[in-house]
Amino acid sequence: MVQQLSGEQNVKIGEYEYPADIAFKDALKVAERAITEYENKMSNKDVGEALGYKIKNPAAISGYIFRKFDEICLYNVMKRERGFMVATDIAKEALDPYDTRKAEEGKAKAIRQMPIVNKAYTEWNGEIPQETAFPSRLVDLLSIPWQEAQKHAETLRKLFIEVFPYLKTVTALESAQGAGQGYEVGGGNMGMESKEGNLTITARETGFGFTKTLPFTKKGIESLRKLIDFLETQISEEGKEKKEE
């Protein structure tokens, strides 16, 4: 956290607001508590206490703490209501306990909806400039004065370092899926690998064959187990036929 950016107003660089104090992982923790412990809806008092503040009178919550609430909302995992904060549908996707792929996509979706992150990630192709070059790259990206870029550089770079990997993970998965990576069965020479979020199994022979893509999730792994059982049966049958010949 950069102290000179703290205050009661939301932090803004150029035309873009961004969270300077609350990390994405901490915003997710609050959203998770809202979903699992409060049926999606937490009072302002409960949110404040989840962030580590002791609040005796909910009507006297300071503007400083409310700014923390606003920063959580900037991640698109919670939204403000009068006296409450509510977990968003995106948060429910991002925190899905059963589908890893869905959860990764939910996190990326939440982050993508933050305009300054989406702009930087797109313009910089997912790469974060070196610390010494970062302020000048902000100047070019946002068309802002050097002094403003320098003031925000440390905090904003820390934010990008945290959230860019979520976007890269989903980009890699989408690229793998778009390239048709999956498993391909044709008998014979078999190989199996896990690459960029997909399970891949290959076998080549003349007797049988099909093609399918499996996500790297519990459901995908279960389907792979069934496929392996099928292949073992085929190999056993082919072995018997060869012995009979």
C-alpha positions as CSV (number, residue, x, y, z in Angstrom):
1,M,0.0,0.0,0.0
2,V,1.3,3.5,-0.9
3,Q,0.5,5.8,2.0
4,Q,0.1,9.0,-0.1
5,L,-2.8,7.4,-2.0
6,S,-4.8,6.7,1.2
7,G,-7.8,8.8,2.0
8,E,-11.6,8.9,1.9
9,Q,-11.9,9.3,-1.8
10,N,-11.6,6.4,-4.3
11,V,-8.2,6.3,-5.9
12,K,-8.2,7.5,-9.5
13,I,-5.6,7.8,-12.2
14,G,-6.7,9.7,-15.3
15,E,-10.3,8.7,-15.8
16,Y,-9.9,5.3,-14.1
17,E,-10.6,4.2,-10.6
18,Y,-8.7,1.3,-9.1
19,P,-8.3,-0.5,-5.8
20,A,-5.2,0.8,-4.0
21,D,-5.5,-1.0,-0.7
22,I,-7.6,-4.1,-1.1
23,A,-6.1,-7.0,-3.0
24,F,-8.1,-9.2,-5.2
25,K,-7.6,-12.3,-3.0
26,D,-8.9,-10.3,0.0
27,A,-12.0,-9.2,-2.0
28,L,-12.6,-12.8,-2.9
29,K,-12.4,-13.8,0.8
30,V,-15.1,-11.3,1.7
31,A,-17.3,-12.5,-1.2
32,E,-16.7,-16.1,-0.1
33,R,-17.9,-15.3,3.4
34,A,-20.9,-13.6,2.0
35,I,-21.8,-16.6,-0.1
36,T,-21.0,-19.4,2.4
37,E,-22.0,-17.7,5.8
38,Y,-24.5,-15.0,5.0
39,E,-26.6,-16.3,2.1
40,N,-24.9,-13.8,-0.3
41,K,-25.7,-10.6,1.7
42,M,-23.5,-9.1,4.4
43,S,-24.3,-6.0,6.5
44,N,-21.8,-3.2,6.4
45,K,-20.8,-4.0,10.0
46,D,-20.0,-7.6,9.0
47,V,-18.0,-6.5,6.0
48,G,-16.0,-4.1,8.0
49,E,-15.3,-6.7,10.6
50,A,-14.3,-9.2,7.9
51,L,-11.7,-6.6,6.9
52,G,-10.4,-6.4,10.4
53,Y,-12.1,-3.3,11.7
54,K,-14.0,-3.2,15.0
55,I,-17.3,-1.5,14.4
56,K,-19.6,-0.8,17.4
57,N,-22.0,1.5,15.6
58,P,-22.8,0.7,11.9
59,A,-24.2,4.2,11.5
60,A,-20.8,5.7,12.3
61,I,-18.7,3.8,9.8
62,S,-16.0,6.2,8.5
63,G,-15.5,7.2,4.9
64,Y,-12.1,5.5,5.0
65,I,-13.8,2.1,5.6
66,F,-16.5,2.8,3.0
67,R,-13.7,3.4,0.5
68,K,-12.5,-0.2,1.3
69,F,-16.0,-1.4,0.5
70,D,-15.9,0.5,-2.8
71,E,-12.6,-1.1,-3.7
72,I,-14.1,-4.6,-3.2
73,C,-16.8,-3.5,-5.6
74,L,-14.3,-2.4,-8.2
75,Y,-13.3,-6.1,-8.5
76,N,-16.9,-6.9,-9.4
77,V,-17.3,-9.6,-6.8
78,M,-19.6,-7.5,-4.5
79,K,-22.0,-4.6,-4.9
80,R,-23.2,-2.0,-2.5
81,E,-26.8,-1.8,-1.3
82,R,-28.2,0.4,1.5
83,G,-26.7,-1.0,4.7
84,F,-25.4,-4.1,3.0
85,M,-23.1,-5.6,0.4
86,V,-24.2,-8.4,-1.9
87,A,-22.1,-11.1,-3.6
88,T,-22.4,-10.9,-7.4
89,D,-23.1,-13.7,-9.8
90,I,-19.6,-13.3,-11.1
91,A,-18.3,-14.0,-7.5
92,K,-20.4,-17.2,-7.4
93,E,-18.7,-18.3,-10.6
94,A,-15.2,-17.3,-9.4
95,L,-15.7,-19.2,-6.1
96,D,-17.3,-22.4,-7.6
97,P,-16.0,-25.2,-5.3
98,Y,-16.6,-28.0,-7.8
99,D,-15.6,-26.7,-11.3
100,T,-12.0,-25.4,-11.4
101,R,-12.4,-24.2,-15.0
102,K,-15.6,-22.3,-14.2
103,A,-13.9,-20.7,-11.2
104,E,-10.9,-19.6,-13.2
105,E,-13.1,-18.1,-15.9
106,G,-15.2,-16.3,-13.2
107,K,-12.1,-14.7,-11.7
108,A,-10.9,-13.6,-15.1
109,K,-14.3,-12.2,-16.0
110,A,-14.4,-10.2,-12.8
111,I,-11.0,-8.7,-13.4
112,R,-11.7,-8.1,-17.1
113,Q,-14.6,-5.8,-16.1
114,M,-12.1,-3.5,-14.4
115,P,-11.5,-0.9,-17.2
116,I,-7.9,0.0,-16.4
117,V,-6.8,-3.6,-16.0
118,N,-8.6,-4.7,-19.2
119,K,-7.0,-1.8,-21.1
120,A,-3.5,-2.4,-19.8
121,Y,-3.7,-6.2,-20.3
122,T,-4.9,-5.7,-23.9
123,E,-2.5,-3.0,-24.9
124,W,0.5,-4.7,-23.2
125,N,-0.4,-8.2,-24.4
126,G,-0.4,-9.4,-20.8
127,E,3.1,-8.3,-20.1
128,I,4.0,-6.0,-17.2
129,P,6.7,-3.4,-17.9
130,Q,9.8,-3.4,-15.8
131,E,9.6,-1.2,-12.7
132,T,11.9,1.5,-14.1
133,A,9.9,1.8,-17.3
134,F,6.4,1.5,-15.7
135,P,5.6,5.2,-15.2
136,S,6.5,6.1,-18.8
137,R,4.4,3.2,-20.0
138,L,1.5,4.5,-17.9
139,V,1.9,7.9,-19.5
140,D,1.6,6.4,-23.0
141,L,-1.3,4.1,-22.0
142,L,-3.5,6.6,-20.2
143,S,-2.3,9.9,-21.7
144,I,-1.6,11.4,-18.3
145,P,1.2,13.7,-16.9
146,W,4.5,12.0,-15.8
147,Q,4.0,13.2,-12.2
148,E,0.6,11.5,-12.0
149,A,2.0,8.3,-13.5
150,Q,4.9,8.3,-11.1
151,K,2.6,8.8,-8.1
152,H,0.5,5.8,-8.9
153,A,3.1,3.5,-10.5
154,E,4.1,1.4,-7.4
155,T,0.5,0.6,-6.3
156,L,-0.8,0.0,-9.8
157,R,2.0,-2.2,-10.8
158,K,1.4,-4.3,-7.7
159,L,-2.2,-4.6,-8.7
160,F,-1.3,-5.8,-12.2
161,I,1.2,-8.3,-10.8
162,E,-1.6,-9.9,-8.8
163,V,-4.4,-10.0,-11.4
164,F,-2.7,-10.5,-14.8
165,P,-2.0,-14.2,-14.1
166,Y,-5.7,-14.9,-13.7
167,L,-6.2,-13.5,-17.2
168,K,-3.2,-15.3,-18.6
169,T,-4.5,-18.7,-17.3
170,V,-7.9,-18.3,-19.1
171,T,-6.3,-17.0,-22.2
172,A,-4.1,-20.1,-22.3
173,L,-7.1,-22.3,-21.8
174,E,-9.0,-20.6,-24.6
175,S,-6.1,-20.8,-26.9
176,A,-5.7,-24.5,-26.2
177,Q,-9.4,-25.1,-26.8
178,G,-9.4,-23.0,-30.0
179,A,-6.4,-25.1,-31.3
180,G,-8.5,-28.2,-30.9
181,Q,-6.3,-29.7,-28.2
182,G,-7.9,-32.7,-26.5
183,Y,-7.3,-36.4,-26.8
184,E,-7.4,-38.4,-30.0
185,V,-7.8,-42.1,-30.1
186,G,-6.9,-44.3,-33.0
187,G,-5.4,-47.3,-31.2
188,G,-1.7,-48.4,-31.1
189,N,0.8,-45.9,-29.9
190,M,-0.5,-44.3,-26.8
191,G,0.5,-41.1,-24.9
192,M,-1.2,-39.0,-22.3
193,E,-0.4,-35.4,-21.1
194,S,-1.9,-32.5,-19.3
195,K,-1.3,-29.3,-21.1
196,E,-2.7,-25.8,-20.7
197,G,-5.8,-26.9,-18.8
198,N,-6.8,-29.8,-21.0
199,L,-6.3,-33.5,-20.7
200,T,-4.8,-35.0,-23.8
201,I,-4.6,-38.7,-24.7
202,T,-3.5,-40.1,-28.0
203,A,-3.6,-43.6,-29.4
204,R,-3.3,-44.6,-33.0
205,E,-4.3,-47.9,-34.7
206,T,-6.5,-48.9,-37.6
207,G,-9.2,-50.8,-35.6
208,F,-11.1,-47.9,-33.9
209,G,-11.0,-44.2,-33.3
210,F,-12.7,-41.1,-32.1
211,T,-11.8,-37.5,-31.1
212,K,-12.9,-35.6,-28.0
213,T,-11.7,-32.7,-25.8
214,L,-11.7,-32.9,-22.0
215,P,-11.4,-30.0,-19.6
216,F,-9.0,-30.3,-16.7
217,T,-11.7,-30.6,-14.1
218,K,-13.0,-33.4,-11.9
219,K,-15.6,-34.3,-14.5
220,G,-13.0,-34.4,-17.2
221,I,-10.7,-36.7,-15.1
222,E,-13.6,-39.0,-14.5
223,S,-14.3,-39.2,-18.2
224,L,-10.6,-39.9,-18.8
225,R,-10.7,-42.8,-16.3
226,K,-13.5,-44.3,-18.3
227,L,-11.6,-43.8,-21.5
228,I,-8.5,-45.5,-20.1
229,D,-10.7,-48.5,-19.0
230,F,-12.0,-48.7,-22.6
231,L,-8.5,-48.6,-24.1
232,E,-7.2,-51.3,-21.7
233,T,-10.1,-53.5,-22.8
234,Q,-9.3,-52.9,-26.5
235,I,-5.6,-53.7,-25.9
236,S,-6.5,-56.9,-24.1
237,E,-8.8,-58.0,-26.9
238,E,-6.2,-57.2,-29.6
239,G,-3.6,-59.2,-27.6
240,K,-5.9,-62.2,-27.5
241,E,-6.6,-62.0,-31.2
242,K,-2.9,-61.9,-32.0
243,K,-2.3,-65.0,-29.9
244,E,-5.1,-66.9,-31.6
245,E,-3.5,-66.0,-35.0
